[in-house]
Amino acid sequence: MRNSTKPSHFSTISALISKAKGIEVLYFNAEDVDMDSGRINGQMIIDDKWKRVEKSIPKVIDMSAFCVRHREVVSYLRDKAFLTDDLKHRLSKEKLQRIMLKDTSLAGYTIPSKRIESFDDITKYIDEYRQIVVKPIYSRQGKGVFVIGKDGSGLTIGAQREKERISIEKLERIYDKDIKGIPHIVQKSMTSRTLNGDPFDCRIHLEKNGKGNWRNINTSVRVGIGQSIISNGDGSGRIQIKPFLQSNYGDTWEDILEELNEFGLKLAKRIEKTRKTKLMTLGLDVGIDPEGNLFIFEANSAPGVSTIKSEVALTRADYYKYLLDKHS
């Protein structure tokens, strides 16, 4: 189930690969679900083209995390089928840091964080850590993120490529205008930069395989070329993890790569346990400091697949078969 009325290019690839493996994919959105009749007026690939068909509710539904706004339909389907994301007990950035702190094997990957309840929360973090990050609790792809730091007797504030000196009074005006009343967290600013000084993060893309186990499909690096603040806004480039680590971390690159993989698999299992559900996919955004230490920025339950469409589609087809066998 997706929000769009038109299947994406990836949905088409996924449906064709699944069809080749003997699995028919029904594409639909919330408006296609008739809760009175228990039928879905969706689309299937017939003779290599998407065509409208009416079907009963399938036993397994690949549920996009972006469908969370359709609460009534999702709740209805939850009672009728297995959902690859039941959209319950979702984790914000703040909750993710909190549950990791309670796990001794994951606590070292957290960033000191606090939900902002007043302007004093920001000033206290500035006094304690000198440089902080203020960001929306719910992901907005890097929008609304501020990096604030002490600079002599004043302050600096940055957003995307812009950075300027400000007074404490101006910071409070920014708080009143852009932050107050909107759920935000304040965090210690962590250094995750290339040798050239550009901010970066690593995306660990995890999928369930044909045995129902987590598999690291791809780990890539997103570099905010020419940006001073974050790496996930416009202008970010994607490169493969191995040459990046070799260039930026020398002889320790293999140890970092191994830790990235182990950490990703461990956190995916912990997220499932916390959310009390089985998931199909996760994207973990991880930073690496100059000493090679890892820390988590956020977990994304609907990671992009633009550069790894074929591999994700192949893996999901195997997982669909696993689920169909299990729930038949």
N, C-alpha and C positions, 0 to 999 in steps of 0.2 A: 504494500500500500504506500502510495506516494501522494504528495500534494498536487502535483501537476496533472493536468488532463492529458497531456501528450507525453508518451514514453520518451525518455532521454536516449542518447546514443548508447550510453552504458546499459540501460535497461534492455535495449535491443540486442546488444552483444550477449548479455547475460541470458536472455530468453532463448537465443539461438544455440548457445552452448548447452544450456539445460535441455533443450529439445533434442539435441544430438545425443544426450545421455538418457533419453527416455522420460524427461520431466517436462510437463506442460506448464508454462508460466502464465498466470492470469494477472494482467496489469490493471489496477483500479485505484481510484481515490475515494475519499469519504462520501462524496455525492453519489457514487456508483452503488453504494450499499443500501439495499432496501431492507430495513430492519423488521418490516411487517411480514414480508414473504420469506425472508431468509435467503434472498438471492442477490447476486452481484451482477450488474450490467457493466462488465469490464471489457478488456481487449486481450486478444491472443494472436500470436503469429500463425497465420494460415496461408500457405503458399507464399511464404517469405514476406508477408505484409501483415501489419496490425489490423485486425478486424474486430468489430463489436460482437460480443457474445454474451449470453446470459447463463450464468453458472451458479451452482450452490456454493456455499462458503467452503473454501478449501481447508484441509486439516492443518496446514502450515502456512503462515502468512509472514512474509518478509516485511516487517513494519519499520518504516523510517522514523527516526527520532524527531524529525521535523513535523510529524503528524500529531504531536502532543496537543495541539490546539483543538483537535477534534475529539474531545474527551468522551462524549456520548457514544460515538461510533466505535472508538477504541475499546471502551468498556464493554460494549456489546460483543465485539469480535473476541475479546479476551475470554469470554465465556464459551465461545464456539470453536476456538482453534488455538494452536500453539503460536505465539507471536515471538519473532526473533528479538524483539524488545517490547516488553509489556508496558513500558513508559511509566512504571511506578518507581517510587523511591529514587528519583533522579538526583544526581550529585552536582551541586554548584562548585565553583572553584574553592569557595570557603569550606564546604563540607568535605571535599576531597582532601584538603590539607589536614582537616580535623581527624578524619578516620585513619589517615596515614600516621599521624602522631601517636595513635593508640597502638600501632603495630611496630614492635621493636625492630623488625626487619625492614621497615619502610620509613621510619621516622627520620632517618638521616637524609632522605631525599626531599624533605619538605622545606618550605620557605616561611619564615616567621610572618604570620598574617593575622589580620583582625577585621571583622566587619565594621564599617564606619557608621557610628551612631551620632557623632558630633564632630565639629571642626577640631576639637581638642585631640581626637584620636589621631588626626593627621600630624598635628604639631608635636605630639608626644613621640610618634614614630620618627619624625625628622630629628628630634633631639637625641633619640636612642641610636639610630642607624645612620644619620647624616644624609643618606640618599635612599629614597623610597619610591615605590610605584603605587599609584592609585588606579584601580581598574574596575569596570562593571563586574558584578558577581556572575552574570550570565553572559556568555561569549558573544562578542559583536565583531569578531574577526579583526581585533586590534584597534577598533574605534573606541574613542573615549578613554584611552589610556594616557595617564600623565606620569612623567618621571620628575620628581621634585627633590632638590638637594640643597644643602648649605653651600654657600659660596662666599667666604669671608664673613662679612657682617650681614649679607643679604641672602637671597634664595635664587635658584634657577628653576625653571619649569620647562619641560619639553613634551611635545606631542608630535608623533610622526617625525618629520624632518625639521620641525621648528623648535628653537630653543631660545629662551630669553631670561634676562634677570628681572626679578619682581620683588616687591615688598611683601611683608606678611599681610598687610591690609588688602593688597590686590589678590593674594592667594585666597583670602577669605571671601572676596567677591566672586572669584572663580568657583569656589566651593558652593556658594549660595546659588549660582547660576547653573552650573553643570553637574554637580554631584549630590547636593542635598535633596533628599526625597526619592533618590534612585538608588537601589541596592548596589553598593560598592564595597570593595575591600581595600585595605592598605597593606602593603607588603614591604619587607626589606628589599632593596634593589640588589639583584644578583648579577654578577658579571658573566655574560656569555657572549664573547666577541672573538672574531677571527684575528689573526695576527695583523691584519690590515685595519682593525678597529671597527669592523661592521658587526652589528648585532646578529645573532643566529640562534636557531633552535633546531632540534632534531625531531622529526616526526616518525614515531614507531607505529607502523600500520599493522594491526593484528586482525586475523580472521580465524574462524573455526574451520577445521578441515573435515575430511570425510569420516573421521573417527570421533568427531565431536570435541577435539582438543584444540587449544589455541596454537596458532602458528604465526610467526613473524613473517609477513608477506614482503615487507620492504621497510628499510630505514633510510630516510633521506634527510638532507639538511636544507633548511630554508634560510637564506642569507638576505638581510635587508641592506642591499647594496646602496650606499650613499645615505642611509638613514642613521639617525643618531639615537633612536629610542627603541623601536621594536622591529621584529623581523617578519611579522605576519600581515603587514599591510600591503598596499600596492607597491610594486617595484621589487618585490622579493623574488629571488631566483632559487631554483631547486637544483641541488647537486647530489651525487651519490655519496654515501657515508664513508666508504673506505678511503678514497683519495683525499677527502676532506680531512679525516683524522690523521692520515699520514703526513699531510702538509702542515697541520696546525698543532699536532701533539707528539710528533716524533716517535721515539721508541715505545711509547706507552699506548699507541693507537690500538693494538690488538686487545689489550686488557680493557680499554674503554668500550670497544665494540662488543666484547663478550658481556660486559656488565650491562650495557644497554639492552641486549637481548634478554638476559636473565631478569633484569628489573621489569621490563615490559611484560613478560609472562607472569611474573609474581604479582604485579599490580593489577593485571587483568583479572586474575583469580580473586584478588581481594575486593575488587569493585563488584564482581558478581555476587560474592558472599554478602557484601553490605547491601546491595540492592535486592537481594533475595530473588534473583532470577538468572536465567541463562541468556547470555548475549551472543550475537553473531560477529560483531565487528567493534573495534575500538581504535581511536587514534590518540596516541600519547605524545604531548609536546614537552620535550625535555631540554634543559640547558646544560652546558658543561662549562665549569669555571676554568681559569688558566692552569690550575693544578690537576685538572682532569676529573674533578668531582661532579657527579650528576645531581640535578634537582628538577622537580616536576613543575611545569607551568600549569598545565591543565590536561584533562582527559576529554576527548570528543567522541560522542556516541554515534556520530554520523560523519566519519572522516571522508574527505574528498578522494576520488579515485582517478582523476584525470590522467595521471602519468602511468598508472598501473591497471588499466581497465581489464585487459585480457587475463592477467594472473588472478585478479580478484574475482572475475566472473567464473573462471575455472574452479577456483577454490569454493566459491559459494554454491556452484552446481553440485559439487561433491557433498557439501554440508546439507543442501536441500534433500539429497537422496538419503543421507543419514537420518535426517529428521522425519522424512516420510516413512522410512522403514520403522522408526521408533514409535511413531504415532499412528500407524495404520491399524 
